[in-house]
Amino acid sequence: MNKRDFLARSALLGVLPVAGAQAASHASRGPVLLTVSGAISNANRGPLDPALDQMMAKHGIQFDKALALDAAALHRLPAVQIKPTLEYDAMVHTLSGPLVSTVLEAAGVSLRSAVSIGLRAVDGYNVALSLADLLAYRMLVATHIDGQPLALGGLGPQWAVYDADRLPAFKDLPLKQRFGLCPWGLYHIDVKPA
């Protein structure tokens, strides 16, 4: 099976209604775009199924429960905008979407808990951050760039990203070194006790 067929079939198999928290004020019917698992208290799906959750299984992800979010659920969360200069074209772009912290709260994660956060992209790229760093960076789950949805095959459908131009830890670095903690093609967030 080629990757295009795999991704299309995975998206169709991921159709799950969203329940609980802010993200779940209405039943959702679209393909799941982002899964949050681990030390969460709000879940709307059961354990990983290695037969149907092929990409997650190949990436070594395991969980007993998770919060599965489709595009509508992500768009129901309060969105913010950032305007970083991107490394790919050295131009300022407007990125928008919910903060990762807002997504975590929708999954029932206390922002005062001692957890670490894993951000995984569709290509397997995985970043681990402390919750404190994630909050300090005001990391975004970007769903849109310059008013347009992020595309699968581009930087989307989600991109975990911060405004590197305005963060002391990144603003003075060369442009190509600012976004190493920002996986594009984000599809899974893992919450682990620290």
Disulfide bonds with the S-S distance in Angstrom:
none
